[in-house]
Amino acid sequence: MSHRACSYGNSSMATSTSLFCSILIPNLSEVLSVCSCNRYTRRCKMAIPQLIACFVLYTSLGHIPSSLGVILRTTDKVVWANEFEPIELTCLIESISTNNPRIEWKKIKNGVPSYVYFQNRIAGDLEQRAQLREPANILILNATRADTAEYRCEVAAIDDQRDFDEILISLAVRVKPVVPRCRVPDAVTVGTSTELRCLENEGFPASQYRWYHNNEELPQEPKNSPRSTNSSYTINPDTGGLKFRRVRKEDAGDYYCQARNDAGYAQCPSQMMEVYDIDYLGIFLKALGAVTVFVCLTASICHSFKRGCFHKKGHNENNYNWPAQNDGVVYGDADEGHFRHKSSFII
């Protein structure tokens, strides 16, 4: 009698509810301690109803001891992976009584689910690129950008009181940037404004941009570098723009841009930008040449007007028209003095 009562008092039910019931029963540790295999059998029997009440209250709040249902967990609910590298999605079974539970994985992209693991085999677009690892993990051998989605692990255990559980994991695949497209002007004039541009659209997450001048990185703030203190440039790391408000002679040199994210980086080939001083003498000579050409052209036109080259012909000028020829008659000129026969003349 005593042994049976003590065994019941030390059951897993009492252990599972001890933490929760300690709030309701301040002397819970004392109550449980009396249920050791000793002579206090009567006090142990009195403790059993209290433990049962705690257990009923505990389960009514939705807390079912692990031995009565399947429970899943994962090491990471948000997972990042690099493209073309392996990644494992963990679905750990903490508690289960069923020997052969049904395990399924689904991929949810844009709200549309599709099977990844179904009927004990890999399915869908991961069929040749993944495998199931014990107990229910999915190992993707080479992740691609198309694998970015949410994945749901589902386990059904028909022999458990709680026969189903699921867990949702978000996977994001990082994509290394490609070589960015860079535009560097060949030549600019001192004191003018200009902009260098850099852009690529493949990287995920979106790339951040850095600019290099003569193989040295330009700081985001020119004031942070002794060599760039007097420079007037600004860099936009999100769009890749490098803008000079007023170009200096010191800004000449080789430039290249680097696109970078968590997956890696890529850079465009360096390009030379030359900076020229303002050529005041050249500007003066060009202006003088243009004025000279204009003056010469104007003088030539005026001289032509004076010579009458542009006068229109008057009405007193002779206009010669050939007379019409009718009925086969050929008429001669009046001053020729020759007699011409008509076609009707009969010899």
C-alpha distance (Angstrom), angle and dihedral (degrees) to the residues before:
residue distance angle dihedral
M1 . . .
S2 3.77 . .
H3 3.80 93.1 .
R4 3.81 93.0 48.8
A5 3.79 92.6 50.0
C6 3.78 93.5 47.9
S7 3.80 92.7 48.6
Y8 3.76 90.9 53.5
G9 3.76 92.2 47.7
N10 3.82 91.0 55.0
S11 3.80 94.3 47.9
S12 3.81 123.8 130.5
M13 3.78 88.4 -104.9
A14 3.80 90.9 67.6
T15 3.79 91.6 44.6
S16 3.83 93.5 49.4
T17 3.76 93.7 51.8
S18 3.79 99.0 38.1
L19 3.79 95.2 93.1
F20 3.79 94.1 48.6
C21 3.79 95.5 40.8
S22 3.77 93.2 49.1
I23 3.77 86.0 78.6
L24 3.78 92.5 54.1
I25 3.82 97.5 36.8
P26 3.81 110.5 42.1
N27 3.79 92.8 -170.5
L28 3.80 93.9 47.9
S29 3.80 93.5 125.4
E30 3.76 89.8 54.6
V31 3.81 91.4 47.6
L32 3.79 91.5 51.7
S33 3.75 94.1 44.6
V34 3.78 92.1 59.6
C35 3.80 88.8 60.1
S36 3.77 91.4 72.3
C37 3.76 116.7 116.5
N38 3.75 98.5 -82.9
R39 3.76 140.0 105.6
Y40 3.84 96.5 -75.3
T41 3.79 93.9 91.7
R42 3.77 94.4 139.0
R43 3.79 94.0 56.1
C44 3.80 89.4 48.2
K45 3.78 91.1 55.1
M46 3.78 89.3 52.2
A47 3.82 90.4 54.1
I48 3.81 95.5 53.6
P49 3.87 96.5 73.6
Q50 3.80 90.0 51.3
L51 3.78 91.0 52.4
I52 3.80 92.2 47.6
A53 3.79 90.5 51.4
C54 3.79 90.7 51.7
F55 3.80 91.0 48.9
V56 3.83 92.5 51.4
L57 3.78 91.3 48.6
Y58 3.81 91.2 47.1
T59 3.80 94.1 52.7
S60 3.82 92.8 43.5
L61 3.79 88.2 62.4
G62 3.80 90.1 57.9
H63 3.80 97.6 -98.5
I64 3.78 107.6 129.2
P65 3.80 117.0 -178.2
S66 3.77 112.5 -108.6
S67 3.78 93.7 -114.2
L68 3.81 90.4 65.1
G69 3.84 100.8 54.0
V70 3.78 148.4 19.9
I71 3.81 114.0 -91.4
L72 3.80 126.2 -174.4
R73 3.78 132.8 -163.9
T74 3.79 137.6 171.9
T75 3.77 134.4 -149.1
D76 3.83 93.0 -133.1
K77 3.79 129.1 17.7
V78 3.82 91.6 -172.6
V79 3.80 113.2 47.4
W80 3.81 129.1 -175.9
A81 3.80 122.9 -162.7
N82 3.80 136.0 176.8
E83 3.79 118.0 -119.1
F84 3.82 114.9 -94.7
E85 3.81 91.8 14.1
P86 3.85 127.3 108.2
I87 3.80 121.4 -101.5
E88 3.81 131.2 -178.7
L89 3.80 124.3 -147.1
T90 3.81 109.0 -153.9
C91 3.78 123.5 -141.0
L92 3.81 106.9 173.2
I93 3.81 121.2 -170.2
E94 3.79 106.7 -143.2
S95 3.79 97.0 -179.6
I96 3.77 135.2 8.5
S97 3.79 138.8 147.2
T98 3.79 99.4 -167.6
N99 3.78 113.9 95.4
N100 3.81 98.7 -148.9
P101 3.81 109.1 26.3
R102 3.79 120.9 -174.9
I103 3.81 109.9 -107.7
E104 3.79 123.3 -164.8
W105 3.80 134.3 172.0
K106 3.78 123.6 -160.0
K107 3.80 130.4 -169.9
I108 3.81 115.3 -143.9
K109 3.80 115.5 -163.0
N110 3.79 123.5 166.4
G111 3.79 87.6 -8.1
V112 3.83 93.6 -59.0
P113 3.84 116.9 116.6
S114 3.80 124.0 -147.3
Y115 3.81 132.3 175.1
V116 3.78 120.9 -96.1
Y117 3.82 98.1 167.4
F118 3.81 118.1 17.9
Q119 3.80 133.6 156.2
N120 3.80 92.6 2.4
R121 3.81 96.8 -54.3
I122 3.80 140.1 87.7
A123 3.80 112.4 -100.9
G124 3.79 140.2 -179.2
D125 3.79 124.5 25.8
L126 3.82 90.9 -23.1
E127 3.80 93.7 60.2
Q128 3.82 94.4 110.8
R129 3.79 97.4 26.3
A130 3.81 107.0 53.0
Q131 3.78 144.3 47.4
L132 3.80 138.2 -166.0
R133 3.78 116.5 -111.0
E134 3.79 126.4 -166.4
P135 2.88 129.4 -53.8
A136 3.80 97.6 10.5
N137 3.81 107.1 -52.0
I138 3.80 123.2 138.0
L139 3.82 116.9 -140.4
I140 3.82 114.5 -160.9
L141 3.80 106.2 -158.4
N142 3.82 97.9 -158.4
A143 3.77 116.2 9.3
T144 3.80 119.4 -149.9
R145 3.78 132.6 -166.9
A146 3.81 88.6 -101.4
D147 3.82 88.9 64.7
T148 3.80 92.0 68.5
A149 3.81 102.5 116.8
E150 3.80 144.1 95.0
Y151 3.80 118.4 -72.7
R152 3.80 124.5 -157.8
C153 3.79 123.3 -157.7
E154 3.83 113.7 -156.5
V155 3.80 125.5 -171.7
A156 3.82 123.4 -174.3
A157 3.83 118.9 -167.6
I158 3.80 112.5 -178.5
D159 3.82 94.6 -170.6
D160 3.80 94.5 57.1
Q161 3.79 125.7 87.1
R162 3.78 88.0 -129.8
D163 3.79 96.6 43.0
F164 3.83 102.0 179.8
D165 3.77 139.6 45.7
E166 3.80 135.6 161.1
I167 3.77 138.6 -171.9
L168 3.82 130.7 -160.3
I169 3.81 123.5 -139.6
S170 3.81 126.4 -173.1
L171 3.81 116.4 -145.8
A172 3.81 123.2 -166.3
V173 3.80 119.1 -176.8
R174 3.79 115.4 -150.5
V175 3.82 115.4 -139.3
K176 3.79 121.7 -153.5
P177 3.82 114.9 -124.5
V178 3.80 119.6 -105.3
V179 3.81 123.4 -132.3
P180 3.82 104.9 -64.6
R181 3.79 123.9 -127.9
C182 3.81 108.6 -113.5
R183 3.81 129.4 -167.0
V184 3.80 117.6 -164.4
P185 3.84 119.7 170.6
D186 3.79 114.5 -120.2
A187 3.79 95.3 -137.2
V188 3.80 138.2 1.8
T189 3.78 134.5 179.6
V190 3.77 124.5 -113.1
G191 3.79 112.6 -95.7
T192 3.80 96.4 20.4
S193 3.82 126.9 110.8
T194 3.79 125.1 -113.6
E195 3.82 139.9 165.3
L196 3.82 132.2 -141.6
R197 3.81 116.1 -154.4
C198 3.81 135.2 -154.6
L199 3.82 129.2 178.5
E200 3.82 143.3 161.7
N201 3.82 128.7 170.6
E202 3.82 106.0 -165.1
G203 3.80 105.0 73.1
F204 3.82 122.1 100.2
P205 2.96 122.8 -131.0
A206 3.80 92.5 34.2
S207 3.78 113.2 -86.7
Q208 3.78 126.5 -106.6
Y209 3.80 115.8 -142.6
R210 3.80 133.2 -134.9
W211 3.79 129.2 -175.5
Y212 3.81 126.8 -145.5
H213 3.81 126.7 -158.7
N214 3.81 116.0 -162.8
N215 3.83 89.2 -15.7
E216 3.82 93.3 -53.4
E217 3.80 121.8 110.7
L218 3.78 114.8 -114.9
P219 3.83 110.2 -129.9
Q220 3.78 118.1 -123.7
E221 3.81 88.5 -118.0
P222 3.83 116.0 43.0
K223 3.81 89.8 -151.0
N224 3.81 89.5 65.9
S225 3.81 92.1 67.5
P226 3.82 125.0 60.2
R227 3.81 90.2 -146.3
S228 3.83 92.8 53.5
T229 3.80 100.5 38.7
N230 3.81 94.1 112.0
S231 3.79 95.3 39.1
S232 3.80 120.2 110.8
Y233 3.80 100.9 -153.1
T234 3.82 128.7 127.0
I235 3.82 127.0 -160.7
N236 3.81 124.9 -151.4
P237 3.84 105.3 -158.2
D238 3.82 92.1 -168.1
T239 3.81 98.8 53.0
G240 3.82 99.9 26.0
G241 3.80 96.0 -123.1
L242 3.83 121.8 150.4
K243 3.79 109.4 -169.8
F244 3.81 128.3 -173.8
R245 3.80 117.0 -159.7
R246 3.82 93.0 -168.1
V247 3.80 118.8 9.6
R248 3.82 118.0 -137.6
K249 3.78 130.0 -158.9
E250 3.82 87.5 -111.6
D251 3.80 90.3 61.4
A252 3.80 92.0 71.2
G253 3.80 116.9 106.5
D254 3.80 144.7 73.4
Y255 3.80 119.3 -29.8
Y256 3.79 132.4 -172.0
C257 3.80 134.5 166.1
Q258 3.80 130.8 -136.6
A259 3.84 124.7 -153.6
R260 3.81 113.3 -156.5
N261 3.82 139.8 178.3
D262 3.82 136.9 153.6
A263 3.82 91.6 -75.4
G264 3.81 96.2 55.3
Y265 3.78 141.9 -79.8
A266 3.81 143.5 -91.1
Q267 3.79 132.3 -166.4
C268 3.79 138.2 -161.2
P269 3.83 124.1 -123.0
S270 3.80 116.0 -86.4
Q271 3.80 118.2 -97.1
M272 3.80 129.5 -160.4
M273 3.81 121.9 -120.4
E274 3.82 116.7 -168.5
V275 3.80 123.1 -158.7
Y276 3.82 120.3 -152.9
D277 3.79 131.5 -163.4
I278 3.80 118.1 -121.3
D279 3.87 107.2 -89.7
Y280 3.81 101.9 -143.0
L281 3.84 93.2 171.9
G282 3.78 91.7 52.0
I283 3.77 91.5 48.6
F284 3.85 90.6 49.9
L285 3.80 93.5 48.9
K286 3.79 92.0 48.1
A287 3.80 91.2 50.1
L288 3.80 91.4 46.7
G289 3.79 91.0 50.8
A290 3.78 91.8 50.6
V291 3.83 91.6 50.1
T292 3.82 91.2 48.3
V293 3.79 92.6 51.9
F294 3.80 90.5 48.5
V295 3.84 93.0 50.6
C296 3.81 92.7 47.7
L297 3.77 92.2 49.0
T298 3.81 92.1 49.2
A299 3.83 92.4 48.8
S300 3.78 91.2 49.9
I301 3.80 92.2 52.5
C302 3.83 92.6 48.7
H303 3.79 92.1 49.2
S304 3.79 90.4 51.4
F305 3.81 90.6 53.1
K306 3.78 91.4 51.7
R307 3.82 91.5 53.8
G308 3.78 90.4 51.3
C309 3.72 95.5 -117.4
F310 3.73 90.8 140.5
H311 3.92 98.6 46.1
K312 3.78 116.8 123.5
K313 3.81 121.4 -125.1
G314 3.87 114.6 -96.4
H315 3.77 129.4 -131.7
N316 3.82 92.1 -107.9
E317 3.75 92.5 67.4
N318 3.82 115.5 104.5
N319 3.73 116.5 -103.8
Y320 3.73 113.4 -162.6
N321 3.77 120.4 -149.6
W322 3.74 125.7 179.7
P323 3.82 111.9 -121.8
A324 3.76 117.0 -114.7
Q325 3.78 117.1 -101.1
N326 3.82 114.8 -138.6
D327 3.79 134.7 176.7
G328 3.78 94.3 3.9
V329 3.84 93.2 -67.9
V330 3.80 115.1 145.2
Y331 3.82 114.3 -152.9
G332 3.75 123.0 -161.8
D333 3.75 129.3 -145.9
A334 3.81 115.3 -82.5
D335 3.81 95.0 -123.2
E336 3.77 96.2 50.5
G337 3.84 93.7 83.7
H338 3.76 92.6 -150.3
F339 3.74 124.8 132.3
R340 3.77 114.2 -128.1
H341 3.78 122.4 -166.9
K342 3.71 121.8 -128.8
S343 3.72 117.5 -122.9
S344 3.82 89.1 -109.6
F345 3.82 94.5 57.7
I346 3.86 112.2 120.3
I347 3.72 121.2 -154.3
